[in-house]
Amino acid sequence: MTDKPGPVDRFSDYPVDVSIFEHQGEHGPWHNATVSKTFKQGEEYKRTNNFNRSDLLKLNALLPQALTRMQELEQGYQLGDLKERAQARRDGNAHKSGPSHGHDR
């Protein structure tokens, strides 16, 4: 059995929820969402992706929240990437403008 990481965020209005998962790709992290409904069958709780009208109304409120969160996560990674590149440029410039070690021309 493979251990899969859990959602990075979740939006719920029982019995439906939207879970956001993070994945690592060639170009950095990316996200997707799963939409599900919890129901009880006998003594067991199960999940489905079948929704009635009431469920859809709840999802209609949850999906914009999930989308906003996904955008925030992506912007956070982009901001982090920009900060890393800026720091690398500063580090590179500091190295270039450092002491000349007696090699002035």
N, C-alpha and C positions, 0 to 999 in steps of 0.2 A: 504494500500500500504506500502510495506517495503522499508525503505531507505537503499540502498546498497552503500557501499563506492565506490568511483571512482577508476580509475586506479592509481597505484603508478608511472607509467611511460607510455609513448606512443610514438610510432615511426610511422611517417606518410609520405606518398608521394601520394598526392591526385590522385585518389580517394580511395586508400587503406590505412589501418593502422593496426598496431599491438599494442594492449593494454595489459599491465601487471597488474595483480591483485594480491593482497596479501590476504592470508587466515590464520587464526589462527587454529592450530591443536594441538593435544595432545603433540606432540614433538616440538612445536614451530611454527613459521611462515613458510609458503610455498607459492609458486607462480605458477600461470598459465597464459597463454596468450590467448587472443582472436584475431582472424584475421577477418577483415570485410572490406566491400567496401561501400562507400556512393554513392547514386544515387538520382536523382531528378525525381519524378513522379508527373506531374502536378505542383502544387505549393509546394508540400511536399518533404522534404528530408527523405530518407529511408536508411536502411542498409541491406546488403545481405552478404552471404558467397559464392556467385558464382563469379568466376573470369575468365576473358579472358586472352589471352596470354600476353598482355601488363601488365595487373595487376600482373600476376605471375612473370614477370621480375622485377617489382617494389618490390614485396614481397621477391624475392630472395635476394635483397639488404637489406631489413628491418629485416628479420628474424635473421641473424647473430648478428645484433645490439641488438635485443631484447634478444637473448640468452646470449650474453655477459653481458647485464644489469641484467638479472636474476641471473647469476653467481656472479656478484658483490654484489647484495643484499644478497644472501645466505652466501657469505664469510663475509660480514659485520656482519651478525647475529652470525656466528660462532666465529668471532673475539670478538664480544661483550660478548658472552657466556664464552669464555676463560678468558677474563678480569674479569668478575664477579666471576668465580671460583678461579682465582688467588687472587683476593681481599678477598674472603671468607677464603682462606687458610691463607693469611697474617693476617687477623683479628683473626682467630682461633689460630695461632701461637703466636700472640701478647698477647692474653688472657692467653695462657698456660705459656708464659715466663714472665708474669707480676709479680708484687710484690707478695711475698709469704704470706704477712699478718701475719708474725710471726710464720709460721708453718714449719720452716726449720727443716730438720731431719738430 
